[in-house]
Amino acid sequence: MKKNRLIVLLPLIFTSLAGCNSNNGGGQGGGGGEHNDAAYDDTREDYYDNVELRNKFNKDNQLNFDDEITNGLNDSVWNTLDGYWENGGTTPHNGVRRRNLFYTKDSDGNGYLALKARGLYNQEDPSQAGKPEGACIETKNSLGPGRYEVYMAAMPREGGVTAMWTYKCESTEDQSQNEIDIEIGGSAQYTNLWCTTWTTKNNKATKSPDVSDILYMNDGKIHKYTFDWYTDYGENHTGRVDWFIDGHFVHKIEGGTVTDIDMPIWLGIWMPSWAGNATWIEDYVIVDRVTYTAFDEDQYFIHKRAYNTYSPLAPSQSGIQTVDFASITNGLNKLSNASFEHTTPYANNDYYGWSQFQPTLFTGTHEFVNDASDGSKAFRVKANTTSDPEANEAYYYQRITCSYEGFKYKLEIDAKLDSADSEAEIILWQRRRSNSGTVTKTVIPVTSTTYQQISNEITMLENAGALDIFLHVKKGSATFDNAKLFRI
């Protein structure tokens, strides 16, 4: 996207300074004009474009903004946050931390905000090792009904939720949990967008429409995610939220679960256990642009004070560092322990990503050795020597989940046979989404007794849902090192 100059209409005012129970007009205008039946038909391809036939924008609203992050986040719009919520489940996480916010620019000079997700294997902070961690920003002001949009590439791995949501809690969530959500990556999948509205903890509506006919939301590309929030929609004058991806209408929720209280925007990546297993080192959300445009006074709302326990800080005071764009996008290695330098297990049968496949059936073993092609350690896989040739074999593998049709990868790995009579191969195994069957397998033999770089490009096929990288030794032993798997 060609980046333009940052537009902020007027300086914003902290929500916490505003009074309670103020009102931005009322009435039952339902769009402020004659009802246009076609404009309310959400099956039409032009439904997104015809928004102002349903309700006019207030383009002079002081809180409108269009932040293209060309030279970083705007201090008058955003705060960064440290904190956590829903820190339970099987794998407690470490919340959202501003240390995971970065600025980056592509080769054309376009600026982005990068939000790092730290997985289970991340060792940057030993005091928090094994606790997944994300990042979050929040607007300084609470915003009313209007169009909310973010242009971003979601964090692509299982184990994290990329989200843009509005949220305000006045006291406790049992009494006041005002919220509208776009959530990507819940339940360890990127085929269904999670759409949710709340007014209290127990008064909510959640839908998860399948959007895979439009895109897979972890395809690594910048997409436009939108919701339009109405408090007075159409002839029925009901609350309603419409969700869109790249201008395609995907779902609606209407009625009593749609709040009428203004809320700030929250944008981030967080790591609840219900998003799956974050068995990797790191990955990123890439944010290109965030916009808000208010509807006019026909959409009423109530302005209330927020209850907030987090630690807001202006972006310019947050120590946000710069990172190389290529290194966090297609140049990011998707394999964990790819250099085989972690020689002790992270967990039972888990060497920071490499696991023995069916050890009760295949009795081959492994060891970490000093015979490295790069670094100090390499991974030696050995077949057993009993009378059962098949049981003697050794399989070690790493799985890249949420890998869908059309995704392309390039694998590179250094490999060698430890003797001329050894037999070994690398298997690229595409599994179905259910992990209950095979889409296809590619077998690459190891043929040299000195290190050779094995390279292969993979295109995921129809019905694929995961990619397994197998190191397979049938006889003798083989040594592997310097593994890389890149998105291309």
Buried (B, 14 or more C-beta within 10 A) or exposed (E): EEBEEBEBEEEBBEBEEBEEEEEBEBEEBBBBEEEEEEBBEBEEEEBBEBBBBBBBBBEEBBBBBBBBBBEBBBBBBBBBBBBBBEBEEEBBBBBBBBBBBBBBBBEEEBBBBBBBBBBBBBEEEEEBBBBBBBBBBBBBBBBBBBBBBBBBBBBBBBBBBBBBBBBBBBEEBEEBBBBBBBBBBBBBBBBBBBBBBBBBBEEBBBBBBEBBEBBBBBBBEBBBBBBBBBBBBBEEEBBBBBBBBBEBBBBBBBEEBBBBBBBBBBBBBBBBBEBBBBBBBBBBBBBBBBBBBBBBBBBBBBBBBBEBEBEBBBBEEBEBEEBEBEEBBEEBBBBBBBBBBBBEEBEEEBBBBBBBBEEEEBBBBBEBBEEBBEEEBBBBBBBBEEEEEEBBBBBBBBBBBBBBBEBEBBBBBBBBBBEEEBBBBBBBBBBBBEEEEEBEEEEBEBEEEEBBEBEEEBEBBEBBBBBBBBBBBBBBBBBBBBBBBBBE
